[in-house]
Amino acid sequence: MALSVSVLSACGGGGSGGDGDDSSVIDSTPPVTSAANPALDLINKDPDSPFDGTGVRVAVYDTGINAAHDEFSALNLSQFSGSFYSFTTFSDSSELERNLAETPNDDWDEDYSDTNPNQGSAGHGTAVASAIAGNPRGVSPGSQLYVFDIYNAEIKDSSGNVIGADPIAVRPDSIAALLHTAEYANLLSLNFANYSLTGVATVVVDPSFSKEPIWDDIAATEVGAIAGAGNTGYSFADIFVNTTTVPECTENEFDNATGYDYDRCLALRYDRGTKFPTSLISAYREVLITVGAVNSNLELARYSNFPGDSCELQERWVVAPGTITAADYDDNSSIVRVSGTSVATPLVTGAAAAVSEATSLANRAVLRLLLSTADQSFDGYNAEEHGQGMLDLEAALAADPNDYIASGTTRAICP
């Protein structure tokens, strides 16, 4: 089994992320000989645990997968997985499922073809699916995946005119698809924070382009959502909370900024007043948790966004390993090493599936339990960087689920 030495881009802009501070580093480690995913040890997954997410429905919003990979030989992939061509046609899940099951021209593309494996964009989704339900690298290989391709890449000429587009780009808006999925999935794994879902860890509140109604509808469902924090290396508190104490970048700073400094300046200038983190909106607070990334020493990865000094953000934030080994998209027996908050996110999703199976808790109670049992005992723990702490599946499965039934029973950080 070969290791392809590439690092795939992840959610939220910025860089793709390495295991240390340099997010652009491509790992040149010799081929992996072990079947294990080292990240599973870091989250304290017991390889002999009987809980593998069986019976839990997990919707993955990403770029599709190479379902023909050896990692997915026993994958429980829902027949309703696919694209958005007819996914947003109907208003309730029963009609949705009949439509996807019976419509022959459902615009399934190469992302779901056994004879023509993915060539490029689906690499990211393949890695994400591997972290959730791959065997042996997934946290919960027994879970049922609903995999939806939201990638909408466009090719533009030097004048900015669209001269080519991924066919997925013409499909109906994925925000509508998100609502449909929320009506029947247990968990939503939202890993591409800056693509069609346009910042799922935040709510767009600009009156000219408001997405608050979709979150109102999602909050009315029972779904639990897990979203990547993004790879722009900035503090959510600085961007969204400390608006009077943290100034915008000056014109000179903006013009000369590069890398993560540019991402921060961009957010300070354009995100303030138009976006708001879901955890700071009382109606949405329990719907979603945000996931940052740490390296193998449990230090915050340089590329990972972090909660900053807002205890409200910290309370709905957890971190997980930002580097995994995962199924490759263009070779059915190879694995790749992938980094970013968007591969930390499916580790948390997989853990949520295992806890859901073990406890039969409501979906959002599962999120409360994961947040409250995250490890804070390691050297260097800092709530401003790690939020509630490092995902700890062993501790989550050992906890008394009755302690997390009631809304608002998440471990407190705020005074």
C-alpha positions as CSV (number, residue, x, y, z in Angstrom):
1,M,0.0,0.0,0.0
2,A,1.7,3.2,-1.2
3,L,1.6,6.6,0.4
4,S,1.2,9.5,-2.1
5,V,3.2,12.4,-0.7
6,S,0.7,15.2,-1.3
7,V,-1.2,17.5,0.9
8,L,-4.7,18.5,-0.2
9,S,-6.3,21.9,0.3
10,A,-8.9,22.2,3.0
11,C,-11.6,24.5,4.1
12,G,-11.6,28.1,4.8
13,G,-8.9,29.6,2.5
14,G,-5.4,30.0,3.7
15,G,-3.1,27.1,3.2
16,S,-3.6,23.4,3.2
17,G,-1.7,22.9,6.3
18,G,1.2,20.7,7.4
19,D,1.7,19.1,10.8
20,G,3.7,22.0,12.1
21,D,3.8,25.7,11.6
22,D,4.4,25.7,7.8
23,S,1.2,25.0,6.1
24,S,2.9,24.7,2.7
25,V,5.2,21.8,3.6
26,I,4.7,18.6,1.6
27,D,5.5,15.6,3.7
28,S,8.2,13.4,2.3
29,T,7.9,10.6,4.9
30,P,8.7,7.1,3.5
31,P,5.6,5.0,2.6
32,V,3.4,4.1,5.5
33,T,3.6,0.4,6.3
34,S,1.0,0.3,9.1
35,A,-2.7,0.2,8.3
36,A,-3.4,2.5,11.2
37,N,-4.2,6.2,11.1
38,P,-2.0,7.8,13.8
39,A,-4.8,10.4,14.4
40,L,-7.0,7.7,15.9
41,D,-4.5,7.1,18.7
42,L,-4.4,10.9,19.4
43,I,-8.2,11.0,19.9
44,N,-8.1,7.9,22.1
45,K,-10.1,5.6,19.9
46,D,-10.1,2.0,21.2
47,P,-9.5,-0.3,18.2
48,D,-11.5,-3.0,20.0
49,S,-14.5,-0.8,20.8
50,P,-17.8,-2.3,19.7
51,F,-19.1,1.1,18.7
52,D,-18.5,2.0,15.1
53,G,-21.4,4.3,14.3
54,T,-23.8,1.6,13.1
55,G,-27.3,2.9,12.5
56,V,-26.1,6.6,12.5
57,R,-26.8,8.7,9.3
58,V,-24.0,11.1,8.5
59,A,-24.2,13.6,5.7
60,V,-20.9,14.7,4.3
61,Y,-20.8,18.0,2.3
62,D,-17.6,18.0,0.4
63,T,-16.3,17.0,-3.1
64,G,-17.7,13.5,-3.5
65,I,-15.6,10.3,-3.1
66,N,-13.8,7.5,-4.9
67,A,-16.1,4.8,-3.6
68,A,-14.1,2.2,-5.4
69,H,-11.1,2.6,-3.0
70,D,-10.1,-0.5,-1.0
71,E,-10.8,1.6,2.1
72,F,-14.5,1.6,1.3
73,S,-14.9,-2.1,0.4
74,A,-17.6,-2.3,3.1
75,L,-18.8,1.3,3.0
76,N,-22.4,1.8,3.9
77,L,-22.9,4.5,1.3
78,S,-26.5,5.7,1.0
79,Q,-28.1,5.2,-2.4
80,F,-29.3,8.8,-2.0
81,S,-25.7,10.2,-2.2
82,G,-25.1,12.3,-5.3
83,S,-25.3,15.7,-6.7
84,F,-27.7,18.5,-6.3
85,Y,-29.3,18.3,-9.7
86,S,-32.6,16.9,-8.2
87,F,-31.6,17.1,-4.6
88,T,-33.3,20.4,-4.0
89,T,-36.5,19.6,-6.0
90,F,-38.8,18.5,-3.3
91,S,-39.6,19.8,0.1
92,D,-39.6,16.8,2.4
93,S,-37.2,13.9,2.9
94,S,-39.6,11.2,1.7
95,E,-40.1,12.8,-1.6
96,L,-36.4,13.7,-1.8
97,E,-35.4,10.0,-1.3
98,R,-37.9,8.7,-3.9
99,N,-36.6,11.3,-6.3
100,L,-33.0,10.4,-5.9
101,A,-33.7,6.7,-6.0
102,E,-35.9,6.8,-9.1
103,T,-34.7,9.6,-11.3
104,P,-32.3,8.0,-13.9
105,N,-30.7,11.3,-15.0
106,D,-29.8,12.5,-11.5
107,D,-26.5,14.1,-12.8
108,W,-24.3,11.7,-10.9
109,D,-20.8,12.5,-12.1
110,E,-17.4,10.8,-12.1
111,D,-17.2,11.3,-8.3
112,Y,-19.5,8.3,-8.0
113,S,-18.4,6.1,-10.9
114,D,-16.8,2.7,-10.3
115,T,-15.4,2.7,-13.8
116,N,-14.1,6.2,-13.9
117,P,-12.6,7.1,-10.5
118,N,-12.3,10.8,-9.5
119,Q,-9.7,12.9,-11.3
120,G,-8.9,15.8,-9.0
121,S,-11.5,17.6,-7.0
122,A,-12.9,14.6,-5.2
123,G,-9.6,13.9,-3.5
124,H,-10.6,16.1,-0.6
125,G,-14.0,14.4,-0.1
126,T,-12.4,10.9,-0.3
127,A,-10.0,11.8,2.5
128,V,-12.9,13.2,4.6
129,A,-15.0,10.1,4.0
130,S,-12.0,7.9,4.9
131,A,-11.6,9.7,8.3
132,I,-15.3,9.1,9.1
133,A,-16.1,5.7,7.7
134,G,-13.0,4.2,6.0
135,N,-11.7,0.8,7.1
136,P,-9.2,0.7,8.9
137,R,-8.7,4.5,9.1
138,G,-12.1,5.7,9.9
139,V,-13.5,6.5,13.4
140,S,-16.9,4.9,12.7
141,P,-16.8,2.6,9.6
142,G,-20.3,1.3,10.4
143,S,-22.0,4.6,9.9
144,Q,-24.2,5.3,6.9
145,L,-22.8,8.1,4.7
146,Y,-24.8,10.4,2.6
147,V,-22.1,12.0,0.4
148,F,-22.9,15.2,-1.5
149,D,-20.6,17.0,-3.9
150,I,-20.7,20.8,-3.4
151,Y,-17.6,21.7,-5.3
152,N,-18.3,24.4,-7.8
153,A,-15.0,25.3,-9.4
154,E,-15.0,27.8,-12.2
155,I,-12.3,28.5,-14.8
156,K,-11.9,32.1,-15.6
157,D,-9.8,34.0,-18.2
158,S,-7.5,36.9,-17.4
159,S,-10.5,39.3,-17.5
160,G,-12.5,37.3,-15.0
161,N,-14.9,35.8,-17.5
162,V,-16.0,32.3,-16.8
163,I,-14.8,30.1,-19.6
164,G,-15.4,26.7,-18.1
165,A,-17.0,25.2,-15.0
166,D,-17.3,22.0,-13.1
167,P,-20.8,20.7,-14.1
168,I,-21.7,20.8,-10.4
169,A,-21.6,24.6,-10.5
170,V,-24.9,24.8,-12.4
171,R,-26.8,22.7,-9.8
172,P,-29.3,24.4,-7.4
173,D,-27.9,26.2,-4.4
174,S,-26.4,23.8,-1.8
175,I,-27.9,25.8,1.1
176,A,-31.3,24.5,0.1
177,A,-29.8,21.0,-0.1
178,L,-28.4,21.5,3.4
179,L,-31.8,22.0,4.8
180,H,-33.2,18.9,3.1
181,T,-30.4,16.8,4.5
182,A,-30.9,18.2,8.0
183,E,-34.4,16.9,7.9
184,Y,-33.3,13.3,8.0
185,A,-29.6,13.0,8.8
186,N,-28.3,12.6,12.4
187,L,-25.1,14.5,11.8
188,L,-23.8,17.0,9.2
189,S,-20.1,17.0,8.5
190,L,-19.3,20.4,7.0
191,N,-15.7,20.5,5.9
192,F,-15.6,23.0,3.0
193,A,-16.3,26.2,4.9
194,N,-15.7,28.6,2.1
195,Y,-17.3,26.9,-0.9
196,S,-21.0,26.6,-1.6
197,L,-22.0,26.7,2.1
198,T,-20.2,30.0,2.4
199,G,-18.8,29.9,5.8
200,V,-20.8,27.3,7.6
201,A,-19.2,28.1,11.0
202,T,-20.7,31.5,10.6
203,V,-24.1,32.9,9.7
204,V,-24.4,35.5,6.9
205,V,-26.4,38.4,8.4
206,D,-25.9,41.0,5.6
207,P,-29.5,42.1,4.8
208,S,-28.7,42.0,1.1
209,F,-27.6,38.4,1.3
210,S,-29.0,36.9,4.4
211,K,-28.9,33.2,5.2
212,E,-30.4,33.5,8.6
213,P,-33.7,31.9,7.5
214,I,-31.9,28.7,6.4
215,W,-30.4,28.4,9.9
216,D,-33.8,29.1,11.5
217,D,-35.1,26.0,9.5
218,I,-32.1,23.9,10.4
219,A,-32.4,24.8,14.1
220,A,-36.0,23.5,13.9
221,T,-34.7,20.0,12.9
222,E,-32.9,17.6,15.3
223,V,-29.6,17.5,13.3
224,G,-26.2,18.1,14.9
225,A,-23.7,19.9,12.8
226,I,-19.8,19.8,12.9
227,A,-18.0,22.5,10.9
228,G,-14.4,23.1,10.2
229,A,-13.0,26.3,11.6
230,G,-11.0,27.2,8.5
231,N,-7.4,27.5,7.6
232,T,-6.7,31.2,7.7
233,G,-4.8,31.3,11.0
234,Y,-6.9,34.0,12.7
235,S,-8.9,34.5,15.9
236,F,-12.7,34.3,15.6
237,A,-12.9,36.6,18.6
238,D,-10.7,39.3,16.9
239,I,-12.8,39.2,13.7
240,F,-16.3,38.9,15.2
241,V,-16.3,40.0,18.8
242,N,-13.5,42.5,19.6
243,T,-14.7,44.9,17.0
244,T,-13.9,48.0,19.2
245,T,-10.5,46.9,20.4
246,V,-9.1,45.2,17.3
247,P,-8.9,47.8,14.5
248,E,-9.2,47.0,10.8
249,C,-5.9,46.8,8.9
250,T,-4.8,50.0,7.5
251,E,-4.7,50.5,3.7
252,N,-0.9,50.1,3.8
253,E,-1.2,46.9,6.0
254,F,-3.8,45.5,3.6
255,D,-1.8,46.3,0.5
256,N,1.4,44.7,1.9
257,A,-0.1,41.7,3.7
258,T,0.6,38.2,2.5
259,G,-0.4,34.7,3.6
260,Y,-2.3,34.5,6.8
261,D,-1.8,38.2,7.5
262,Y,-3.7,38.9,4.3
263,D,-6.5,36.5,5.2
264,R,-6.8,38.3,8.6
265,C,-6.9,41.7,7.0
266,L,-9.5,40.5,4.5
267,A,-11.7,39.2,7.3
268,L,-11.3,42.3,9.4
269,R,-12.4,44.4,6.5
270,Y,-15.2,42.4,4.9
271,D,-16.6,39.9,7.4
272,R,-17.4,42.2,10.3
273,G,-21.0,43.1,10.2
274,T,-21.9,40.6,7.5
275,K,-21.1,37.3,9.4
276,F,-21.6,36.1,12.9
277,P,-20.5,32.8,14.5
278,T,-23.4,30.5,15.1
279,S,-22.3,29.9,18.7
280,L,-22.9,33.6,19.4
281,I,-26.5,33.5,18.2
282,S,-28.6,32.0,20.9
283,A,-31.1,30.4,18.5
284,Y,-28.3,28.4,16.8
285,R,-25.8,27.9,19.6
286,E,-26.6,24.2,20.1
287,V,-26.9,23.3,16.5
288,L,-23.2,23.3,15.6
289,I,-19.7,22.9,17.0
290,T,-16.6,24.3,15.4
291,V,-13.4,22.2,15.0
292,G,-9.9,23.5,15.0
293,A,-6.7,21.6,14.2
294,V,-3.7,20.6,16.3
295,N,-0.4,18.9,15.4
296,S,0.9,15.7,16.9
297,N,2.1,17.6,20.0
298,L,-1.4,19.0,20.5
299,E,-0.2,22.4,19.7
300,L,-2.5,24.6,17.6
301,A,-1.6,24.2,13.9
302,R,-0.4,27.4,12.4
303,Y,-3.0,27.4,9.7
304,S,-6.0,26.7,12.1
305,N,-8.4,29.4,13.0
306,F,-9.0,29.5,16.8
307,P,-11.7,30.9,19.2
308,G,-9.6,33.7,20.8
309,D,-10.6,35.3,24.0
310,S,-14.4,34.9,23.7
311,C,-15.5,32.3,26.3
312,E,-18.8,31.9,24.3
313,L,-16.8,30.8,21.3
314,Q,-14.5,28.6,23.4
315,E,-17.5,26.7,24.9
316,R,-18.6,25.5,21.4
317,W,-15.1,24.8,20.1
318,V,-13.1,21.6,20.1
319,V,-9.8,20.5,18.4
320,A,-8.7,17.3,16.7
321,P,-5.6,16.2,14.9
322,G,-5.1,18.2,11.7
323,T,-3.1,15.5,9.8
324,I,-4.4,12.1,8.9
325,T,-3.6,9.2,6.5
326,A,-6.5,8.6,4.2
327,A,-7.8,6.9,1.1
328,D,-6.4,8.3,-2.2
329,Y,-8.7,9.4,-4.9
330,D,-6.9,8.3,-8.0
331,D,-5.5,5.0,-6.9
332,N,-7.8,2.5,-5.3
333,S,-5.2,1.0,-3.0
334,S,-3.0,4.0,-2.1
335,I,-3.2,6.4,0.8
336,V,-2.3,10.0,1.2
337,R,-1.3,12.2,4.0
338,V,-3.7,15.1,4.3
339,S,-3.7,18.2,6.6
340,G,-6.2,20.9,7.5
341,T,-9.2,21.7,9.7
342,S,-11.3,19.9,7.2
343,V,-9.7,16.6,8.1
344,A,-9.9,17.4,11.8
345,T,-13.7,17.9,11.4
346,P,-14.5,14.3,10.2
347,L,-12.6,12.9,13.1
348,V,-15.1,14.7,15.4
349,T,-18.0,13.6,13.2
350,G,-16.9,10.0,13.3
351,A,-16.6,10.3,17.1
352,A,-20.1,11.8,17.3
353,A,-21.4,8.8,15.3
354,A,-19.8,6.3,17.7
355,V,-21.2,8.2,20.8
356,S,-24.6,8.4,19.1
357,E,-24.7,4.6,18.7
358,A,-23.4,3.9,22.2
359,T,-25.7,6.3,24.1
360,S,-28.8,6.8,21.9
361,L,-28.6,10.4,22.9
362,A,-30.3,13.1,20.7
363,N,-27.9,14.5,18.1
364,R,-27.2,17.8,19.9
365,A,-26.8,16.1,23.2
366,V,-24.0,14.1,21.6
367,L,-22.3,17.3,20.7
368,R,-22.6,18.5,24.3
369,L,-21.1,15.3,25.5
370,L,-18.1,15.6,23.1
371,L,-17.4,19.2,24.1
372,S,-17.7,18.4,27.8
373,T,-15.4,15.4,27.7
374,A,-12.6,16.9,25.5
375,D,-9.2,16.7,27.2
376,Q,-7.9,19.8,28.9
377,S,-5.2,18.0,30.9
378,F,-2.3,18.1,28.4
379,D,0.6,20.5,28.7
380,G,-0.1,23.7,26.8
381,Y,-3.9,23.6,26.9
382,N,-5.2,27.1,26.3
383,A,-8.9,27.7,25.9
384,E,-8.2,30.6,23.6
385,E,-6.6,28.1,21.2
386,H,-8.1,24.8,22.0
387,G,-11.6,25.8,23.2
388,Q,-13.0,22.9,25.2
389,G,-9.9,20.9,24.5
390,M,-8.8,17.9,22.5
391,L,-11.3,15.4,21.3
392,D,-11.2,12.3,23.5
393,L,-13.4,9.5,22.3
394,E,-12.5,7.2,25.2
395,A,-13.6,9.7,27.7
396,A,-16.8,10.4,25.7
397,L,-17.8,6.8,25.7
398,A,-17.1,6.5,29.4
399,A,-19.2,9.5,30.4
400,D,-22.7,9.2,31.8
401,P,-25.0,10.2,28.9
402,N,-27.7,11.3,31.3
403,D,-25.6,14.3,32.3
404,Y,-26.0,15.8,28.8
405,I,-29.6,15.3,28.0
406,A,-30.8,18.8,28.9
407,S,-30.0,21.8,26.7
408,G,-27.3,24.0,28.1
409,T,-25.4,21.1,30.0
410,T,-22.2,21.7,28.1
411,R,-19.1,22.1,30.3
412,A,-18.9,25.8,31.2
413,I,-15.9,28.0,30.4
414,C,-17.6,31.4,30.8
415,P,-17.7,32.7,34.4
